[in-house]
Amino acid sequence: MSEFDVIENEEVGMEQPTMPVQPQGDYTRIIGLDVANSTLKIWTDELNLKYVNTIRQINDAGLVYSFKTDYQMYVYDKAVYEVGVVSAAGSGGRGISRYGSEQYKIEALIGIASCLKELPNLSNHEVLRVVTGVPSSLAKNQKIIAQIKQMLTGVHEVKSVTWEDVKPITFEIREVIVVPQPLGTMYDYVYDPKADALNEKLLDQRAIVIDIGWGTTDIAILETARVRSTFSFDIGTSDYISDLQEDVNSNVPEASIFSLSPHELDLSLLESPVVETPFGQYDLSAYVEKHAKNQAKRVYQEVMGLGLEFNKFYKIILTGGGALLYEKYLREFFNDPRLVIQNNAVMANCRGFWLLGNY
């Protein structure tokens, strides 16, 4: 997988919404935005975008013009940033410290600009409705919600910088809607592409969404399109990567996978358990299986420890990158025919945010 994946919607591997692309109210475009710890995702009516959510500031702006690079560079508020570099530091922090930070704002605005610049029919002044999500534990924190809305609302200019030219991208975010992250997956799950509408019968059912992300696992109980209750705990795929790195480096020191950043290792393992390091090629299958099972068990035990009445759920919906990594063992532990892994689980929240903005 490349650091940047720009995908025309018909290529995503699932049926796409066919709803007409019409401005709603005063908006020219609706955007689903998922500023996750691992990857930043954008969903629009025409395409979607996904890249490793790393960002670093380049202190010498002159370097931008002195050499060609495969990475994406942007200027925002007179500072130059390089994004999507897998070896760079990832989006930092968890909880309130992250969502109230200036870095979160920069990540979000550059992400939106990255998407807009790929659109063939971009206007000189896009007016956007942006729907995004926060972990379930923050969904009722009105201070954080207000802060996110204040940071993102307004007119912004981000310049896309290449070796050849500088392209300004101007857009106005007129409305920001912030919802619990698992609600995005629920909207994605109940969308019926054949009817081009939400399946009201499914929407009325009581379901639980378990979203296993990079930094947290978020849980939402939903019924009649409403979030009835939410839970969140600090178990994410970053823990899986950290535990695996420590185990491998203790037992197979010659593999030296600490030379890989967490994002580099994560991307590599999604492709194959055989990883390339500066010191050779190593098959980590046994370690991958061991730690995937351990993490799946942790998630399962935390969920079951909530004392929820599982017999009342119509579906148990797993989503997020961790749902794919641990699918085999999550199915084994839950052992329940109602359990489903949401299609394109990595993008499900983001696509659901976009759907939510349209309905």
Helices and strands as residue ranges (DSSP letters): E 4-8, G 9-11, E 29-35, E 39-43, E 47-52, E 55-58, G 61-65, E 72-76, E 79-83, H 96-99, H 102-116, E 126-134, G 136-138, H 142-152, E 154-161, E 166-180, H 181-190, E 191-192, E 197-198, H 200-204, E 207-212, E 217-223, E 226-233, H 237-251, G 253-255, G 257-259, H 262-271, E 274-277, E 280-283, H 285-304, G 310-312, E 315-319, H 321-325, H 327-334, E 339-341, H 348-358
